Amino acid sequence: MTQKQYNVTGMSCEHCAASIREEVSEVPGVSDVVVDVATNSVTVHGADLDDGRLRAAIVEAGYGVTDLVAV
């Protein structure tokens, strides 16, 4: 199991968090998505996580990805 953490821009409420969770959960290999609106972060747990697909899912939900934090 691996973990990736992203800083997200444009997120301000639980509806935002739900949109991101929904999109990111559809990426193959994802087993859990934790969205923290207070810190503007998204933490993804899973196997064989594809960084490009995870970033694209966040953008598809309507938010920006400012950087990737290795965990």
N, C-alpha and C positions, 0 to 999 in steps of 0.2 A: 504494500500500500504506500502510495506517495501522497504528498501534499503540496499544493501550490497556493500562493497568496498574491492577490492583486489589489492595488489601490484603484478605486473607481471614482470618476467625476460625474456630477449631475444627480447623484442619489440623495434624496431628502426625506423619505418616509417609508413606512412598511409596504406600501403598494410598490414602490421602487424595488425594494428588497424581494418581494414576491415575484416580480417580473424577471429579475436576474436569476433567482433560484430556478424558476420554470425553464428558462432558456438553457442555463448551464447544466441542469440535470439531464437534459437530452443528449449531451455530448457522450459518446461511447467511453466507457471506463469509469465514469463518475459514480461514486457511491454516496457522497454526502456533500452538500453545499451549505456553508455558513456565511450569511451576509450580516455585516455589522454596520448599520446606518451611521452610528455615532462616530466611527473611525473611518468610514468610507472604504471598508475593506471587504473582500470576498475571499474566503478560504475554501478550497476544493480538495476533497479527499477521493482517492480512487487508484486504479491500476492503469498503467500505460497512458497517462494523461497527455494529451496533445495541446501544447501551449497555444498554437495558432487557432485551434478550434475553440478553446476556452475563451480566448480574447474575442474571437468572432461572435461567440454566443453573447458575451456581455454587450458588445456593440449592437448586435441584433435586438437586444432588449431595450436599446435606446440610450446607452451610457458609454462614457469614455473610459479607457484604461490608460492610466498615466504611467505606471511602471509595474514591474514584477519584482516581488521580494522572495528570494530563495529561502525556503524553510527546510 
